[in-house]
Amino acid sequence: MQLKEPINEFIEYLYPNSSEIILGDTLYQLKKIEDEKFDLTITSPPYNIGKKYETKTSIEKYLKHQEKVIKELVRVTSNKGSICWQVGNYVEKGEIFPLDIYYYQIFKRLGLKLRNRIVWHFGHGLHARNRFSGRYETILWFTKSDDYIFNLDDVRVPSKYPGKRHFKGAKKGQISGNPKGKNPSDIWEIVVKDWESGLWNIPNVKSNHPEKTAHPAQFPVELVERCVLALTNKDSWILDPYSGVGTTAIAALIHYRNSIGIEKEMDYVELAEQRIEKLKEGNLKLRPINKPIHQPKPNDKIARIPEEWTNLLQEV
């Protein structure tokens, strides 16, 4: 008992910012929030594909409802703030409806400006039979104004050729790069070192991912971290209107930001609160930001062609 007080004080020092998960309907709860509170809204909305937490309807009705939500999100976003909308595809009878294309029109009608369409690539997922297997989703990054938070130095990547110099003109002979690194592109690869090659190659949260919970469509903490670092400042407020199991709240706390999440499923709210508590206790399993993706060695059994296939391949 004598150690409890100092440990609590240490936890408050590590994670001093506010984090709240609100149980309830997103649209209803958003109407209670004051104007321009958040410097960043980041979320992955329901895709209208019939998951446990959504009721599948026509794509027209789905988008009409989402436009009401987005209108509220624009209202609660600060004038210097951003909205990051992470979506995949809606599939109906084998036909693909790319949700980012539909959502772009909604955000534009509401006066927002698209700064990047970021591709998030992952190497594993459901295998398709009558089309190529989907291995990416997109993040639409919108700003409310031209005067927005963008901390480039916090997300720079190592330069491939740091010693490169200008070969002509007034700066001939001078170093052409930035000592802090280069500006990553809108297609980022997080495989070997940071975001060097430009493709966001972040493992999605499947059964063997250290962050996996009962949520069927959970996105990884490191995906949120990159947006938090670039698009907010220390002590900024961040909103996740479909907070699921609290991924945004965790990313915000790690980087000294405040957050509010809204979630209508009690099971997920409880999981989010448990994960936040584990974070504060130092027991939450996370995939470290920029950790290289595992590549099997040529001699690993899982990387070798099965003997059962050898004859079949020779026949072909």
Order of alpha helices (4+ residues) and beta strands (2+ residues): alpha-beta-alpha-beta-alpha-beta-beta-beta-alpha-beta-beta-beta-alpha-beta-alpha-beta-alpha-alpha
